[in-house]
């Protein structure tokens, strides 16, 4: 005669504990998600986690900063000259302050402290030279700052819609 080592209920409990333990192990290997930034044009939106983000107080190192600011955007959206481009960030980004960069140049000097702002579409496609034709695409980056340190960078590609 054989004797069962565990009852059916004990086996199910042990199996459930094993599954939960394995799930926690998998989750502990994941990176903490970054805040999101969103661009909206008309009824179309794109959003993304940061291309670079520093959790904690240290910020992104000076050595990493150029690479973060020059990363190719993963998401794109079409914009006409008459459109309004709406930029939105998570409240924790707004609390620190954020700046919009257009083609690598800051669009303003002081960090913005609200979660949302709107910029006319034509501001993204002007060329720096008088008489030159407008650009066909632009890179817009949202840069989160905390005092004098860089915390996060989100980049999007804007394609001129004719």
N, C-alpha and C positions, 0 to 999 in steps of 0.2 A: 504494500500500500504506500502511495506517495502522499506526502504532506505538503500543502502549498506554503511557501515561505511567507508570502504576503497575501492579504485578502484583496479582493478586487478594488475596494475603495482605497486601500493603501497604495496599490500600484498606480491608480489614476492620480492620486495626490503626488506621488513621487515623479510621475511623468510631467505633471503640470509644473512642479518646481523646477524640473530640468529645462523645460521650455522657457520659463521666465528667466532663469539664470543665463541661458544662451542668448536670449534677447537683450538682456542688460549688458552682456559682454560685447555684443555687436554694437549697441548704441554707445558704449563707452569709447569705441574706436572712432566714432564720427566727430568731425569738427563742429564746433558751435556755429550755427548759422549767423550770417551777418544781417544787419538791417537792410531793408530794400529801398530802392529808389525807383520812381515811376515817371515816365514821360507820356503825356497824352496829347494827341492832336485830333481834334474833332471827336469822333467816337472810337478811334483806334488808340490802344495803349500798349506800351512795352514796359516791363519792369525787370529788375535784375538784383541779385545780391552783388556785393562789392567785388571788384576785380582784385583789390587789396584791402585788407582791413586788419587793424591791430586791436585785439581785445585787451582790456586792461589799461594801465596808465602810461605805458612806455611810448605808445605811438609807433608809426612806421619809421624804421631807421632811415637816416639820411642816405645811406648806401642804396636802399631799396626804392627811395622816392622817385628817381627818374624813370625806372622801369615801370612803376605803378602808373605814373602820369602818362606814359607813352604806350600803354597796352592797347591793342586793337579792340575796338568795341565788339561785343558778341551779338548785340541786338541793334536793329535798325528800324526806322520808321520814316514814312514819306511826309514831307512838309511842303506846302506851297507858300509863296511869299506873303499871302494874305492871312494865313493861319495864325492862331495863337498856340504856342507850345507851352503846355502846363507841366511844371516840374514839381514832383512831390517826394518827400522823404519821411522816414519814420520819426516819431517825436523825439527819440533819443538823439538822432542826428541833429535835429533842429535845436535841441537844448545846448549842444556844443557849438553850433554854428556851421554854416556851409557856404561855399562859394561856387559859382558857375564859371567854368572855363570853356571858351569857344576856340577850337583849334589850338589849344595849348596856352591861350592868353586869358587872364582873368577878366570877367565881364564887369566886375565891380571890385571895390577895394575892401569894403567891410563885410565880414561874414553875415549872412542872412540868418535870422533866428526863428523863422516861422516854418511850418511844414509844407507850405505850398507857395509857388509863385508862377507868374505867367510872363512870357517874353514873346514879342511879335516874331513871326517866322522869318521876316526879312533881315532880322538882326544876325541870323546865322549864316547868311549867304553873301554878305557884302565882302568885297575883296579889299585888301589893304591899300591898293593902288588906284588912284583916280583914273577913270576911263577904262579900267580893266573889266572884263565881263564878270558877272556874279559867279561864284563857285557853284558846282553841281552837287557837292556834298560837304558836310561839316561834321566834326566830332565835338560833342558836348560832353563835358565831364562835370560831375558833381563831386566836390572835394570837401569832406568833413574835416574841420579843424578843431583843435582843443587848445586854446592858448596859442603857443608857437609851434605846436606839433601837428603833424598830419595823421589823421586817424583812419580815414577810408576814402576810396576813390571808386566811383561808378562811371562808366563811359558808355555812350550811345552814339550811333551813327545816324545822322539826319540826311536823307536823300531828297534833293529838290524835286518836287512834283510840279510838272509844267502845267 
